[in-house]
Amino acid sequence: AVALDASVSKCHGICRTRNKELRRFQHHVEAVKADSVGVATQNLLRKNEVQISATTSQKYSSQLRDDLMCTFRDNLRFRTLCASFSELVTEFTEPLRKVLQEQQKVPTSRNDLGSAGIVARLDAVLCRLRPWQEVGSMEAFREVEQLLDDCYHISTNLSELVQGRVWETQQNTGSLSLVAYWSNWRQQFGQSVQRLANGQSFHSAQTNQEVVTLQRCLQESVEAAVRRKLFFQETFAEGRENEAADGLANHFEDCRQNFSAGVAFLESYEFAPDRGGSQSLVEMLLGKSDEPLDVPSGLAGEGSPTVRRLREDSGHREIRLLSYNLFIRPPAPMLTHNRVNDHKDSRLSRFIRDHLARYDVLCLQECFGAYSFRRDRLIEAAKAVGIKYSVKSVLNRPYHLVDGGCLLLSRFPIVAHDVKVFDVAGLASDSVAAKGVLVARIEYRPGVFLDVVTTHLQATYANYMVAECLQIRLNQLREVVAFTRKQWASHDGARSWPVLVAGDFNCNARRAYNDSSSSDEYNLVTSVLRDLGNPRDLVFEFCGYHPPTYSDTYDDAGLMPKEQVLTAPEDCEVDQTRQRLDFVFWFDPEVPGPGGVFQPTFARVNEFEVDRRVDVGAPVTHLSDHFGIECGFVFESA
């Protein structure tokens, strides 16, 4: 029930009624578990008493007979309880199954089915790897480590799917009652015994041996991925790069052969991943491969001692940055809401609990401090995980009702900062907010600096405002550029440190919902930014296209929005979906800095999706109406 609800909620939004049912189911399950313990205990006590009576040649006492009858009644009552609960769950799940079956008729962009898709995915990752002699760079290290994570997750998920498919095929109980199930099992067992008596095998020997061999190979792939990643991290952290690369190619080739065999096996059983909604088989196998491998490194949070040594080493300390529109607007009339309820406290709690500690620098937008303590709560939570430094938007009363909503957090010292409210007045709802720009100079180590800029530009609220809002955005962006340049005006000579400009630009970089090439407005934005230097759009640079960060959909046709709890309904229309509004631009230093140079190592979109299979009854599917952009940087010593 939980898994089906999570799949349906992805494409059709969250239903409060289903949430209530799921929470009721949870309470029911706990009651069933507690009752089962009591019944099992009574069964054991009665069995022990009967055995004692039998071994001592004593007659059953009337008390024992009464106790047995009570125990039998308790068993019948317990089974009736389980049966009624099963019927409730069936009534709940059948409509969801029909919804997912209908959804399968909608063409999706996730069509990489089959063993060829798995091999192509692995080949694509392999092609991104640098030659082994260059494994010493942090960028190559991350690529190898990501591939090891992929191998681990694919092996684990594929092994479970193979085992589950064999079980489903052999049992095929469907919705049989308990009595019918055991009757069917006894019949099959009797037939198997007869086959054995006639000298025949229980199953086809060839098929059985193939499955056993396949399961063993997949399990070995899981264990090998764990061992290989631990060895790779240890040797790399200790500077033994050549040793770290030994055996990687053979390991990847073995994984590829096992993956092909496993997927071919599933296809022979006509496996269809209908339980995952629009998920393809490849995506089911990759599972959470975008997340770091939990064993042995546990990269989320602080990570293992090995990874901490690696990240904190003077030549390899990686900075992780997040730019994210949190959609934590101030309490206000409904005109500031996209939907009836935007669940601010619930979303903020999940962000703090599950994500905050993973980053070193955070550029946040729509994190307002006016009329609530949510921004203060986030700042205090950041301090608790070592992110001690912050810069925030200011109130500009009486000209504006609320602050600008920008917040910059850093694990490294902020040695200088400045805040500016735009001179260009905003339109519509933007007119009440003191939108502007934050600039912070972060000291990575003594004498090594990085300028971080975050901003939130004018939004477009209606079609008739498009031209005017565009002009305001460009003027605001020119203010951002001028204000940023002002910060190093007193510096003698050329700039020797990089500059990073991040935020919600409200400029759609995509030409259309089904066209990810650069739009005309995006080209205007980059031309304005050239006054700071050569703007490197890191997401475009690493991904090769403009991935959506707002109103994304599961299909290329823009018919099935991913997020429908927070996103404005009008932005879920086809021509408004799949927009890219969020950016991280990188500007290299004009001259080499002292001791080395910063280099970007990765950039990607993080959807911050809530796993409602684990977080049962969560009121949202994503933590914001926007997706975040996370990047990595490393300082390479000269």
N, C-alpha and C positions, 0 to 999 in steps of 0.2 A: 504493500500500500504506500509506504514511504517513497520507494523508488519510482513508482508510477506517478505519484503526485509531483515529485521533483521533475520528472520528464515533461509532464503536461504543463507545469507552471512555467517552464522555460519558454514555451511557445505561446501559451495562452494567458499568462499572468497568474498571480496567486489568488486563490479563492479563500475568503475568510471562513466560509462554512467548512471547507475541507481541512483548514488548519485546526478548527475546533474538533473535528472528527479525529484527526491524527493525534491530538493531545488526549482525547478521550480514549483512543486506542492504547496510548502509552500507559495511562492509568490502569486500563483493563489488563494489559500485559503484565504489569507489576502485580496486580491482584491474582492473576493466573499463576504466576511464578511462585508467589507466597503460598497459595493454596496447594500447589503441586508439592512443595516441601512438606507441608503437613500431611498430605495424603501418602506421600512416599514413606514418611516416618511411621505412620500407622501401619502401612503394609509390611514394613520390616519388623515392627514389634509383633504383629499378629503371626507372621511367618515364623519368627523365633519361638513364640509360645507354642505354636502347633508342632514344631520340630522337637521341642523339649517334651511335650506330651507324648509324641510318638516314640521317642527314644527311651523314655522311662516307663513305657507300657501303661501310662495313665489314661483313663478315659477323659474325653473332652468334658470339661465342666460346663455347666449352664452359663456361667459368666463368660467363658471363652467363646461359646456359641453366640451369645449376645454381642460380644465385642466383634466377632467376625462379621455378623450381619451389619453392624454399624459401619465397619470398614468397607464392606461391599457397597453399602448405600453411599458412603462418601466417594467411592470410586465412580459410581454411576453419576452422582451429582457433578463431580469434577469433569467427567467426559461430556456431560450435557452442557456444562459451562463452556468448555472448549468448542463444542460444536456450534453453539449459538454465536460465540465470538467469531468463528470461522465464517458463518453466514453473514454477519455484519461486514466483515472485511470483503467478502465476495461482492456484496451489494455495492460497496464503496469502489471496488477496483474495476468492475466490469465496464461501467461508463468510461473510465479513464482508458481502458484498453481500446475501446471503440474510437475514442478521440485520437489516440496514437496511430491506430490503423488508418484513419482518415488522413492524418498528417503525412503518412508515408506516400500518399498520392501527390504531394506537393514536391516538385523537383527542387533539390537542394544542391549546394555547391560542394557537398561532401560526398563525392562519388568515387573516391579512391579505394574501391573494394578489391579484395582478392590478394593472392600471394604476390602478384606483380606490384601492387600498391605498397606492401610492406617492404619488398626489396628496393623499390624506387625511393622510399622514404629513407632507408638506411644508406643507400648509395648517395643520396643528396647530402646527407650529413657527412659521409666520408669524403665527398668531394670538397667540402668546405675546410677540411683539415689542411693545415700547412704541412710542408715536408717535415719529416721527423727531426731533422737537424735543427729546426726552428722551434721545437717544443718548449724551449726555454722562455718564450714570451708568455705573458699573462693571457693574452688573447687566445693563443693556441691552447694553453692550459684549460681555459674555460670551454673551448670547443670539444676537446677530448673528454673532459669531465661531463659535459652535457650528453655526449654520445654514450658514455658509460651509464648515465642515468636512463637514457632511452632503452638501452639493452636490458637493464634490470627490470624496468616497468613492463616492457613488452614480454619478456620471459615470464614474469610473474602472472600477468593477466592472461597470456596465452595458455599457460599451464592450467590455470583455474578454468578457463573456457573449455579446454579439451577434456579435463576431468568431469566438469559439469555436463558436457554434451554426452559423454559416454554414459553417465549416470541416468540422464533423462531418457536416452535411447533404450537402455536396458530395462529401466523400471516402467516408464510410460504409464504411470498410474493415473494421470489426469486428475479428475476431481473425485476419484473413488472414495467410498466410505472406508473406515478403518477395517470393518469386517471384510468388505470386498477386496481391499488391498491384500490382507493376509491370505484370503482364499486364492487370489491370483498368484501370490508369491508361492504358496504351497504347491499349486498346480505347476508352476514353472520349475520349482525345485524337484518335483516328482519326475518331470520330463527330463531334467538334467541328470538325475540319478539313473534313469533308464538309459540315457545316451552313454553314460559312463559304463554301465553294465554291458552295453553292446560294444564297448571299446572305442566310443566316440568321445571327443573332447567336449567340455562344457560350452565353450565358445569356439569359434574358428581359431585354430592355433596360430595361423598366420596373422590374422587381425589382432588377436590378443597380444602377440609378441610385439607387433608394430606399435601398439598403443603404449605398452610398458616401456619400450625403448624410447619412444617419443617423450613420454613423461619424464623418464630419467634424464634425457638430454636437456629438456627444458629446465628441470630442476638444477642440473649442473650449470646451465647458463646463468641462472639466478645467483647461485653461490659464486660462480666465477666472476660475475659483475661486481659483487660485493668485495671479494678478495682483490680484484684488479684495481678497483677504485681506491681502496685503502692503501695498496702498495703504490699506486700512482701518486697519491697525495703525499705519502711519507717521503718517497724518493725526490719528488719535485720540491717539497719544502726544504729538504736538506741539500738542494743544489745538484742532485745526481740526475740531470735531465736525460742523458742518454740511456741510463738504466731505466728511467721511468717509461721510456718509449718502447722498451723491449717487450715483445709479445703482443702489443696492442693490435697489430694488423691481423695476426692469427686469431686472436680473440673475437674481433669483429667479424671475420669470415665464418668462424664456427657459429656465431649468433645468427648470421644471415641464413645459413643452411638450416638451422633449427627453426627459424621463423617461417621459412618457406614450407618446410615439412608440416609444421603445426597448422598453418593456414590452409594448406592443401587438405589436411585431415578434416578440418571444420567444413570446408567446402564439399567434401565427399559426403558429409551428413546433411548437406543443404542448409547449413547454419545461416540464419538471418538475424542480425542484431536488432530485432524489433523492440527489445526492452529499453533501448537507448534513445527512443524517439528518432531524431534525424541523424543520430550518430552512425558513422560507418564502422565497419569492422576494424579498420586501421586506427580510428580514434579510440575505440574501446580498448585496443591493445596498448596504445600509447598511454591511456589513462591519465595519470598526473605527471607525465614525463616532463612537463614544463616546470615542475617543482623539483627541488633538489632531492637526491636520494637520501632517505632518512637514515639508512644504515650503510656505512658506519659513521658518516660524517655529521649528519644532522645539521646541514648548512643553514636551516632557518634559525633566526636568532643569532646567538653567539657562535654556534657550531662547535666542532670538536677541537681539542687542543692543537691538533695538527693544522686544521684550517685557520685557527686563530693565529698560529705562528706564521702561516703563509700570508694571511691578510695583513698582519701587523709588521711583517718584515720590511725593512727600510726600502727595499727595492721592489716590493710586490704588494704594498698596502692598497687594496682596492676600495674606492669610494662608491657607495651605492646611493643614487639620487632618485627621488620620486617627484614627479609633477602630477598633481591630482586635484580636480575640481570636486570637493567633498560634498557639495550640495547641502551644506549646513547653514541654511538661511535663518535670519533672525525671526523670532515669533512675531507674526504680523497677520493682517487680513488675508483672505484666501487668494487675493490677486497675486501674492508672491508664491503660491503653491502651484505645482503642476498637476497634482492630484489632490484627493480629499485629505490624505494623511501621508506625510513624507517620512515618518518614523526616524526623526533625527537622533534621538537618544539611543535607540536600538542599533542604528547603523554606526554611530560613533563608538559605541561600546565594542562592537565587533572589529572595527578598524584598529582600535587600541589593543585589543586582546590578541588579534591574529596577525597583524601586519606591522605595527609601528616600529618595533625593535629591529626589523630587518634592514632599516635604512639609516644612512649617515646624514643625509641632507634631504629635507622635504620642502618643496615649493607647493603650497596649498592655496587653492582659491575657493571662494564661497565658504569660508570658515569665519563667520561673522562673530564679533564680540559684543555687539549691541543687544541689550535687553535679554541677555542670557549669559550663563557661566560656562557654556560648552567649549568656547575657545580656551578659557582659562583651564578647564578640566583637561583638555588635550595637551596644553603646555606643561602642566604638572605631570601628566602621565609620561610625556616625553622625557622630562628630567629624571623620572624614576628608572628609565632604561638607558641613561647616559647621554641623552640628547639635551644638553643643558642650555644651549644658546638659542635665542629667538629674536625675530623682528616681526612686527605686526603692523597692519594698517591702522591709521589714526582716524578719530572722529574729526569732522571738519564743520562743526556747528557754528553758526546757525544755517550754513549753506546746504548741509546735507543732514539727513535724518539718521543714517547708519554709516558705519565705517566701510572701507573698501573690500573687506572680506579676505584679503591676502595675508598669509602667514608663512614665514620662513623659519625653519627649524634646522639646527646643525649640531652634530656631535663634536665638531671641531670649533675652536674659538672664533668668534666673529670680532675682528679687531677694529672694524669700522663699518658703519651702515648709514643709510639715509632713506627717507620716505618722502614721496611726492604725491600730492593729489592732482589729477589732471586739470589743466586749465580749460580744456574743451569739455563743456557740459554734456552729460549724457542725455539720452532720450528715454521716454516711458519710465519703466521701473528703474533703469540705470540712473535716472536723475536724482533719486533719493539716496544713492550710495556714493560715498567718497572714494570712487574708484581711482586707482593710481598705480604706482610702481614702487617696489621695494628693492634696494640694492644692498648687498652685504659682501664684505671682503672677508673671506674665510682663510685662516692661517692653517694650512695642512701640517706644516712643520716650520720651525724657525726660518724665516726668510722666504718661504714658499707659499704663494697665495693663489687664490682662485676667486674671481668675482662672480657671484650668483645673483641673477636678476629674476624677479617674478612679477607678473602683471595679469590683469583680467580686463580685456577690452570690451567695447560696446557690443551688445547683442542685437540681433535683428528680430523684432517682435511681430512684424506683419509685412506682407508683400509690398504694400505701398511705401514702406520705409526703407526698402533695400538700398537705394542709392544714397540716401542721407546717412544711414547707419554705416555704410561702407566708408564714406568720407570721414565720419567721426573716428572710426577705427584707425584709418591711416594717419589722421592727425594725432591721435593718442599714441600710436606707435612711434611717430616722429618725436614726441615728447619723451618716450622711453629711451630712444636712441640718444637724444641730446642729454638727458639726465644721466645716462650711463657714462657717456663720454666725459661729462663734467667731473666724475669721480676720480679720473686719472689726469685731469687738466694740470694739476700742480706737479705731476711727475715729470722729471727731466728725462728727455730722450724717449725712445720708442717703448711701447708697452711690452713687458717681459712675462706677463702672466695671462692665462686664458680667461675668457669671459663666457658665461653660460646664461642664456636668456630662455626662461621657461614660463609656461602658463597657458591659460585658456584665451586664445586669440579671437574666438568666435568667427574665424575665417575658415570656410570649408575648403580644404586643400584638394578635395576630389572634384573632378569635373562633373560627375553625376553619381547617383547611387550605384550604377553598374559600370562606372568608368573611374578607375583609380589613378588616372593620369593627372598631372598638376593643373589646377584651375587657373583662370586669369587672375583672380584675386590673390591666390597664393604667390603668383609671380610678382604681383605688386608688393606684397609683404616682404618678400626676399629682396626686392630692389631697394626698399626703404632701409632694411637691415644692413645693407652693404656699406652704409656709413660707419658701421662698427668693424668692418672687415669682411672676410669671406664667410657667409653664414652656412654652416654645415647642419642640415636638418638630420639629426642623428637617426631618427626612426626611419626616414626614407633611405638614409645611407645604408643602414644595416638590413632593412627589410626589402628594399628595392621597389617599393610602391607605397601608397598612402593607406594604411589600415584604418578602418573606422574607429573613432573614439567616442562617438555619440550616435544613439539611435541605430545601433548595428542590428542586423537581422541574421537568421540562420540560413537564409537562401539568397542567391544572387538576385532574385526577382524582387527583393525588398518586401516580401509579403508577411514574414513571420518575425516580428521584432523580438530581440533577446530580452529586453528590459521593458516592462509595461506597468510597473508599480509607481515609478518616479518620473519617467519621461513624459513630457507634455503630449497629450493625445494627438494634437495636430502634427507633431514631429514623428509620429508613427505612420503617417501617410507615406505611400511609396516614394513620392518625389522628394520627401524630406528625410528619408532614412539613409543610413550608412555615411554619415558625415565625419570628417576629421577636423576637429576644432582645436585640438591640444598639441603643443609643440615643445620640443627642447632643441634650441639652436646653440651650436658650439662655435666659438671664435678662437682660433689658434693665436698664441702670442705673436707679436710683431717681430720680436727677437728672442732667441733662446734665453730661458730663465736661469738663475743660479742653481747649479747642481743637477739639473735635469729638466724633464718636460712631462706634462700630463698627456695621456693618450686615452681616448674613449675605447672601451673594450666591448660593450654591447649596448643595445637599446631595443626595447620592445614595448608592446602594449600589454598592460595587465588589466583584465576585465574586472577583477575583484568580485568574482562570482561567489555567492553563498551556496555552499554544498548543502542543500536541504535534505539530502539523504542522511546527513550527520546532524545538522542543525535543524531538527524536525520542527515544523511549525513556524520557521522564521518568517517574519512579515515581508521580507524582500527577497529578490533573487540576486541583486547586486547591491554593493554598498553605496552607489551613487548613480545618477543618470548619465554620468560621464565614465569613461574608462581612464585609467591612469597610464602614465608613461614612466617606465623605470629604466635607468641607464647606469652604466658602470664606468669608472675611470681609474687609471693606475698611473702613479708617478714613476717614470723610468729614470733612474739616476744616469747622469752623463758618464 
